[in-house]
Amino acid sequence: MLHVAAALLLALGTAGGAAAGASKGVDCLSCHADQSLTDQAGHSVYVDQAKHKASVHGSLSCTDCHSDISDYPHPEKLSQVACETCHSSEAGDVDASMHKKAASPSCLACHNSPHEIVPVSDPRSPVYQLNVPRTCGTCHGNQDFAKQHGLANVYQGYMDSIHGFALNKSGLLVAASCVSCHGSHKILSHKDPQSRTYRTNIPNTCGSCHAGTKAEYFAGIHGRKLNAGDTKAPVCIDCHTAHQISRAENVAWQAKTPATCGSCHKKQLSTYSDSFHAQVSALGYVEVARCGNCHRNHEILPASDPKSSVAPANLVATCSHCHAGANASFVSYRPHADTRDMKSFPALYFSARFMNLLLGGVLSFFGLHTILWFIRSVVHQAGNHASVDTNA
């Protein structure tokens, strides 16, 4: 017990208290080097000297942090160490963060024992890039914790995502981890305009890694609208989600893109659903044109823009990606023509009505024919049975 060890120090004599200040580190370890040492609450107060010396705090003496110790034996209950004494900038960021507002655990919850803290570049550190998801997941992967604080349990979604796979399975340090998007200390609510995950800031946050995609996005209509102040303009998470991000080459993800785009472009989704492309896609075919194949994925431009992939002058080149023999006649096809819009597409409207009537008429005729033929067969069969019974 700590109070027993302190009594031993007192027995050895503390008359040279002032002189002892020069060797407080040695004096502390005369007790705290004992692995069985605990305080009155039963918590271990053992300090591994080798790990402490190898830590970022190894050059400090004990009283640099435990400043309320003035002599030996010291009181068993000491004041909490103030990390902000040295780390004022980080402490200021934490004070402004969601963690502070949520009264979450102290620095040690992320950085581990203060006696064994190693640089963030050290693979042993809990905040080393490969270890960050697991460290954050201690709280954010805990279902009870998430429920208590009204948080979504995002840990497993991230681990299954392309970012999580690249980081944890492939060991790529360049893969995005929690701090890549949320920051490390000044983590703000996604509702805060200063947050890295605030809606209008997301393209720049994602763009810190995906620079090429960011340039394409801001060159397109969605990015232009966002820059013009339209906060409803689609951003990265609207199409890719925030945590459970799949590879764009993934077949299941590609199959969902029309519905994703259609959440905003409802009319276009309706007309696309009527098309050959959509119907073949619904049957499970992979090599089928979807929104991105024609409109591009990020640099999406209106047809009136000469640089647009669906501008009249560029349609042959766009369709040729799938249809090698595409020509001017081929691209006269209207993929979003609405058969229900008589004003804009009168010929198509009446053609569709005629085809529906023709189809309904043919099915009705043959349906009636089948019923009458069935009745005739039943009557004929009954007559045959009656003849057999008479002859008998």
Summary of the structure (lengths in Angstrom):
residues: 392
radius of gyration: 35.8
end to end distance: 114.0
largest distance: 137.1
contacts: 919
relative contact order: 0.04
helix: 53%
strand: 1%
